[in-house]
Amino acid sequence: MPRIIYKNECIGCGTCQRVCLVGCIKEGENRKRRVDITACVDCGACQFACPKKCILEQE
C-alpha cells in the first residue's frame, strides 16, 4: 500500500522528499509534503526516514 503523510504532524523538514527513490513526494502548502500515491512504489524509505514518524501505510 502507498504511504500517506499525516499533515498535522508534518514539520516540513523535507527529509522524506530527499530519500524518496522515485520522487513521488512533493512540497505542498506550508512546506508540508504530500505523496503522489499513483507513483509511490511502497518502498518505505520515507516512513523510516521521517523524524516525526508521521508517514504510515495507507489502509
N, C-alpha and C positions, 0 to 999 in steps of 0.2 A: 504494500500500500504506500502511496506517496506520503511525504511528510507535510505537516502543516505547522505554521508558526502562530503561537498564541500572542497576538499583538499587545495585549495588556501587560504581558511580562517582558516583551522585547525591549531592549535598551538601545537598539540601533547601532550596535558596535560594528556590524558588518563581517564578523568572523565567519558566519555561516556562508555568506556570499563568497568570501575568499577561498573557502575549502570545497565549494561545490564543484564536482568533477565535470558536470555538463552545463554549468552556467544557468541553471533554471531559477536561481534566486535573484530577485531584483529589489531595488530600493523603492519604497512607496512613500506614503505620507509620513511626515515627522521622522524621517530616516528609518522607519520600521521596515523590515524586509517582508517579502511575500514570495511564495513558491508557485511557480507555474507547474501545476500538477500534471499537465499533459507532457511535460518534458522531463519530469523527475524520474530517475531510474531506480529509486529506492535503495541507494547505497548506504544511507545513514550517516555519511560523513558530517553533514551539517548538525545532526542531532548530537553526535558525540563531541563536536567542537564548541557548541553553544555554551557560553559561561553561565547563562541563566537557566539552562535546561528547559527552554520554552518551546522546543521543537519536538513534536511527537508524531507517531504514525497516525495517518487518517483512518478513522474507523469506517 
